[in-house]
């Protein structure tokens, strides 16, 4: 499994995405996936310096990690 950062699958931030759970662009993508699975969410906010800058979708993260075919 490739070790990648959240910033590799970052999408623009959209309203309606909760900021209750968030990661930074430099966090490992696997960490974002763990949080999404733990909290049962399909998108997680990406914040930098306390401000939302994007989102990561679970499907995109799993595909980037080569795990999409196992879900």
C-alpha positions, 0 to 999 in steps of 0.5 A, a space after each residue: 500500500 502506497 504511503 500518501 498524504 491527504 493533499 494527493 486527493 484534495 478536492 475543493 471545500 463545499 458547504 455541508 461538510 462538517 468540521 467536527 472531524 478534520 485532517 491536515 493536507 500533510 496527514 497520511 491518507 490512511 489516517 483520513 480513511 481511519 477517521 471516516 470509517 470510525 465515524 461513519 462518514 464519507 467525506 472529511 474536511 481538510 484544514 490548514 491553520 484552522 481554516 477549511 481548504 478542501 475535503 477528501 472523499 472516502 471513495 477517492 482515498 480508497 482508490 488512491 490507496 488501491 483498496 477500492 476493489 476490496 470494499 
